[in-house]
Amino acid sequence: MDKSRNWRETIITAIVKTCGYSAIVFVILIFFFLLREGLPALVEVKLGDLLTTRWYPIENHFGILPLLTGSLIVTVGAMLIAIPFGIGTAVFLSEIAPRWMREILKPLVELLGGLPSVVLGFLGILVLSPFLRVFLDLPTGLTALAGALLLGGIAVPTTVSIAEDALDAVPHSYREGALALGATKWQTIWRVTLPAARSGVLTALMLGIGRTIGETMAVMMVTGNAPVLAVKLTSIFSPVRTMTATIAAEMGEVANGSTHYHVLFFIGLVLFLISLAVNITASSVVFKSRKRAERVLS
Amino acid sequence: MVNLALAWAERYQAEHPDLSLSVTGGGSGTGIAALINGTVDIANASRAMTADEIKQAEANGITPVEFVVSRDAIAVVVNAENPVRRLTLQQISDIYSGKINNWSTVGGDDRPIVRLSRETNSGTHVYFLQTVIRLGDKKNTTLFSTDTLLLPSSEGIISEVRQNPNAIGYDGLGYIPSDLMNSVIAVARDASGPYVIPSITTVNDNSYPVARDLYMYTAGEPAGAIKDYIHWVLSSEAQTIVADLGFVPIK
């Protein structure tokens, strides 16, 4: 009896360990693959040429700055929408809404998260972009703003679902304590519940942002894909071309091993490093706040 | 043109299961190079062989024989509300290169111009760049204006032109839906010339300027199965496929 349990323990531990390590191995393998395919771009195209503002690969103009700024402006725009809406909806669901409403709304929000982005892209082309053009009197509705709105919409369900779980996990005694001390409902939410659920809420935001920066299809359909350098605040109202859309649009037809192919992989490498940086920053913030909480409690 | 070659080959294969046809893509240059090197029986090309290429082939003992198998017209289209219905090639070039930015310059309303194009990997994009924007001049290095919207599909171009009065787009004639046919631009080679609307007739009598022949080249006079295949490609059955795919049949 004891012996067989030991065996089982060993096997299960081994399986769990393999799963854990394989995630690391895959990330490292992907990273090296990107390096191998992307770094030749630095040899074939001068770094100075990569950092120019003209992207027209079929005539050897490989300036990736418009693509970088395009991705940044769309992602930042999407975050500005997803963070307040995501946290607001999560707080409403977890703290304010009556139980019956919450039981209807939460599955609905999660269903929204399961919508394929191509479907949202169609909505973007047929409804959102014509509306934006008429409403804001723009030359065209296919702009960074349309992309940011759609991406915000894609990120909200992920954020809401995870943030709501985190808020729900905060012990009732916290809220009761705050209310007993005379705090209003708003003060309880803002000063007690949200800070207590901070690391879960941050994870929710990071996953939401992760979805926005990697999202391709919907963005490709609604941002117009014009490789314009987006550095002004008003660039949100002009068409942009993101890194993901560039890779998706051009990888299919590019000759294997050509300069263009290597530059596309180089863009993939840049994307990888950006999301790595975002993740490291986020987890260090969570780590710091956890340490501070431990200090306060001890 | 690879879609067309594939569609033909698939249909012909279905009717003649004893033959074996295989089609490889890669662009006109690839096909012509393969013909010169004697590795293929038929090269499909969306441009004519150059004198140099014919010389190279002859040096290898191969006499290329040319067949025009179908034609292709690129239509320029605007929104139905836009009063502009005719442009010269030079005006279209100036619009797409960013020299003209307002419809009033070419006789329309005071509206900004929103330029739409297919993605750079599309053959139509490259053809449009060379024939219209660069006006067929090989030394011309004009590019698309950077704010040209590059849309991944014909559907993207059509739906934007349909709903946006500022837009101008181009695509293969076969991709233009019937509701936009009334706002297809009549194009003239120069300001004095006649303005011509693309159609099967105007493409075939060469009066529409943005049209090209699509070719098949065989190594020497075709014989046997190859002769039958070329004959079939020129038949009305195969030319129906041409029209279905949005190209212009030769008859």
Boltz contact constraints between the chains, C-beta under 6 A:
constraints:
  - contact:
      token1: [A, 56]
      token2: [B, 143]
      max_distance: 6.0
  - contact:
      token1: [A, 58]
      token2: [B, 120]
      max_distance: 6.0
  - contact:
      token1: [A, 125]
      token2: [B, 159]
      max_distance: 6.0
  - contact:
      token1: [A, 130]
      token2: [B, 163]
      max_distance: 6.0
  - contact:
      token1: [A, 139]
      token2: [B, 112]
      max_distance: 6.0
  - contact:
      token1: [A, 139]
      token2: [B, 114]
      max_distance: 6.0
  - contact:
      token1: [A, 139]
      token2: [B, 166]
      max_distance: 6.0
  - contact:
      token1: [A, 140]
      token2: [B, 114]
      max_distance: 6.0
  - contact:
      token1: [A, 140]
      token2: [B, 164]
      max_distance: 6.0
  - contact:
      token1: [A, 142]
      token2: [B, 149]
      max_distance: 6.0
  - contact:
      token1: [A, 220]
      token2: [B, 152]
      max_distance: 6.0
  - contact:
      token1: [A, 224]
      token2: [B, 149]
      max_distance: 6.0
  - contact:
      token1: [A, 225]
      token2: [B, 150]
      max_distance: 6.0
  - contact:
      token1: [A, 226]
      token2: [B, 147]
      max_distance: 6.0
  - contact:
      token1: [A, 226]
      token2: [B, 148]
      max_distance: 6.0
  - contact:
      token1: [A, 226]
      token2: [B, 149]
      max_distance: 6.0
  - contact:
      token1: [A, 227]
      token2: [B, 146]
      max_distance: 6.0
  - contact:
      token1: [A, 228]
      token2: [B, 146]
      max_distance: 6.0
  - contact:
      token1: [A, 228]
      token2: [B, 147]
      max_distance: 6.0
  - contact:
      token1: [A, 239]
      token2: [B, 149]
      max_distance: 6.0
  - contact:
      token1: [A, 249]
      token2: [B, 119]
      max_distance: 6.0
  - contact:
      token1: [A, 249]
      token2: [B, 152]
      max_distance: 6.0
  - contact:
      token1: [A, 250]
      token2: [B, 121]
      max_distance: 6.0
  - contact:
      token1: [A, 253]
      token2: [B, 121]
      max_distance: 6.0
